[in-house]
Amino acid sequence: MTRRTTPVREPRRPLPRLRSGLAAGLSWVAVTLVGSVVIGLVGLAAARGVTRIGRSSYETEFIHPTTSAVLLLLVLPALLAGWSAGRLVVPAVLAAAVPQWFVAGEVVERYQESGWGDGLEVFAYLTPVWVGLLCALAASLGWLVGRNRREVKPRRRPG
């Protein structure tokens, strides 16, 4: 009589985890910065400028209208930067918002150079404000969640 053996199962590999730490956090800050710069440059390049739509009607577009919606994507890398390293919350927010201040300045300059500026173009500066606030909220939330997930190594008592 032969003895039946059950097949030996190999242990399952855990799903890959996101790395945490300063190096990973800096890479997420870099992704945030590059994303903000690229979104701003593409939004400026895709704008149509002043377009005549009738005999005496014009449409002005100095930044593409969907740029604001695409900027919402910056929340994710800011959240992951805060999750990876808590001290990178402020750099992640700055990486998202500072390029948008330059973009807003360019939009205002385009309005004024075209002669279509009536004072309301300064509302372009609201975009970097809300981008900064949303990314600050996301990065802070990432820091709170990441803080609870990081392992705390027990300290050895001398003696």
C-alpha positions as CSV (number, residue, x, y, z in Angstrom):
1,M,0.0,0.0,0.0
2,T,1.3,3.4,-1.0
3,R,1.0,6.3,1.2
4,R,-0.8,9.3,-0.1
5,T,0.9,12.6,0.4
6,T,-0.7,16.0,0.0
7,P,1.0,18.4,-2.3
8,V,3.1,21.0,-0.6
9,R,1.9,24.5,-1.2
10,E,4.3,27.3,-1.7
11,P,3.7,30.2,0.5
12,R,1.9,33.1,-1.3
13,R,3.9,36.1,-2.0
14,P,2.4,39.2,-0.5
15,L,1.2,41.9,-2.9
16,P,3.8,44.5,-3.6
17,R,3.6,47.5,-1.3
18,L,4.3,51.1,-1.9
19,R,7.7,52.0,-0.5
20,S,7.8,54.5,2.2
21,G,10.7,56.7,3.2
22,L,12.5,59.8,2.2
23,A,13.7,58.5,-1.2
24,A,10.2,57.4,-2.2
25,G,8.7,60.6,-0.9
26,L,11.1,62.7,-2.9
27,S,10.2,60.8,-6.1
28,W,6.5,61.6,-5.5
29,V,7.4,65.2,-5.0
30,A,9.3,65.1,-8.3
31,V,6.3,63.5,-10.0
32,T,4.1,66.3,-8.5
33,L,6.5,69.0,-9.8
34,V,6.8,67.6,-13.3
35,G,3.1,67.0,-13.5
36,S,2.3,70.6,-12.5
37,V,4.8,72.0,-15.0
38,V,3.6,69.8,-17.8
39,I,-0.1,70.5,-17.2
40,G,0.6,74.2,-17.1
41,L,2.6,74.3,-20.3
42,V,0.2,72.1,-22.2
43,G,-2.7,74.3,-21.0
44,L,-1.0,77.4,-22.2
45,A,0.0,75.9,-25.5
46,A,-3.4,74.5,-26.3
47,A,-5.2,77.9,-25.7
48,R,-6.8,79.4,-28.8
49,G,-6.2,83.1,-27.9
50,V,-8.7,85.6,-29.3
51,T,-11.1,84.1,-31.8
52,R,-13.8,85.9,-33.8
53,I,-17.1,84.0,-33.5
54,G,-19.4,86.5,-35.2
55,R,-19.5,89.9,-36.8
56,S,-18.7,91.7,-33.6
57,S,-18.3,88.9,-31.1
58,Y,-15.0,87.5,-29.9
59,E,-14.0,84.7,-27.6
60,T,-10.9,84.9,-25.5
61,E,-9.1,81.8,-24.3
62,F,-5.6,82.2,-22.9
63,I,-5.4,78.8,-21.1
64,H,-7.2,75.7,-22.1
65,P,-10.4,75.3,-20.1
66,T,-9.8,71.6,-19.1
67,T,-6.5,72.5,-17.4
68,S,-8.3,73.1,-14.1
69,A,-9.8,69.7,-14.2
70,V,-6.6,68.0,-15.0
71,L,-4.9,69.7,-12.1
72,L,-7.0,67.6,-9.8
73,L,-4.7,64.7,-10.7
74,L,-1.9,66.3,-8.7
75,V,-3.7,65.3,-5.5
76,L,-2.6,61.7,-5.9
77,P,1.2,62.2,-6.0
78,A,0.9,64.8,-3.2
79,L,-1.0,62.3,-1.1
80,L,1.6,59.6,-1.7
81,A,4.5,62.0,-0.9
82,G,2.9,62.8,2.4
83,W,2.3,59.1,3.0
84,S,5.9,58.2,2.2
85,A,7.5,60.8,4.4
86,G,5.7,63.2,6.7
87,R,8.4,65.9,6.3
88,L,7.6,66.2,2.6
89,V,4.1,67.6,3.0
90,V,5.2,71.2,2.4
91,P,7.5,70.4,-0.5
92,A,4.7,68.4,-2.2
93,V,2.4,71.4,-1.8
94,L,5.0,73.8,-3.2
95,A,5.7,71.5,-6.1
96,A,2.1,71.5,-7.1
97,A,1.3,75.2,-6.5
98,V,4.4,77.2,-7.4
99,P,4.4,76.3,-11.2
100,Q,0.7,77.3,-11.3
101,W,1.6,80.8,-10.0
102,F,3.8,81.3,-13.0
103,V,1.1,79.9,-15.3
104,A,-1.4,82.4,-13.8
105,G,1.0,85.2,-14.3
106,E,1.4,84.2,-18.0
107,V,-2.4,84.1,-18.4
108,V,-2.8,87.6,-16.9
109,E,0.1,88.9,-19.1
110,R,-1.6,87.4,-22.2
111,Y,-4.9,89.1,-21.4
112,Q,-3.2,92.5,-20.8
113,E,-1.0,92.3,-24.0
114,S,-4.1,91.4,-26.1
115,G,-6.0,94.4,-24.9
116,W,-8.8,92.3,-23.5
117,G,-7.9,92.7,-19.9
118,D,-10.6,94.3,-17.8
119,G,-9.3,93.5,-14.4
120,L,-11.1,90.2,-14.0
121,E,-8.2,88.3,-15.3
122,V,-6.6,88.4,-11.8
123,F,-9.0,85.6,-11.0
124,A,-6.5,83.3,-12.7
125,Y,-4.5,83.5,-9.5
126,L,-7.3,81.6,-7.7
127,T,-6.1,78.4,-9.5
128,P,-2.8,78.1,-7.6
129,V,-4.6,78.9,-4.4
130,W,-7.1,76.0,-4.7
131,V,-4.4,73.6,-6.1
132,G,-2.3,74.4,-3.1
133,L,-5.1,73.9,-0.6
134,L,-6.2,70.6,-2.1
135,C,-2.7,69.3,-2.3
136,A,-2.1,70.4,1.3
137,L,-5.2,68.5,2.4
138,A,-4.2,65.4,0.4
139,A,-0.6,65.4,1.6
140,S,-1.7,65.9,5.2
141,L,-4.2,63.1,4.9
142,G,-1.4,60.9,3.4
143,W,0.9,61.8,6.3
144,L,-1.8,60.9,8.9
145,V,-2.5,57.5,7.2
146,G,1.2,56.8,6.6
147,R,2.1,57.7,10.2
148,N,-0.3,55.0,11.5
149,R,1.1,52.4,9.0
150,R,4.8,52.9,9.7
151,E,6.3,50.5,12.0
152,V,7.9,51.8,15.2
153,K,10.9,49.9,16.2
154,P,11.2,49.3,19.9
155,R,14.1,51.0,21.6
156,R,16.5,48.8,23.4
157,R,17.2,49.8,27.0
158,P,20.8,50.1,27.8
159,G,21.9,47.9,30.5
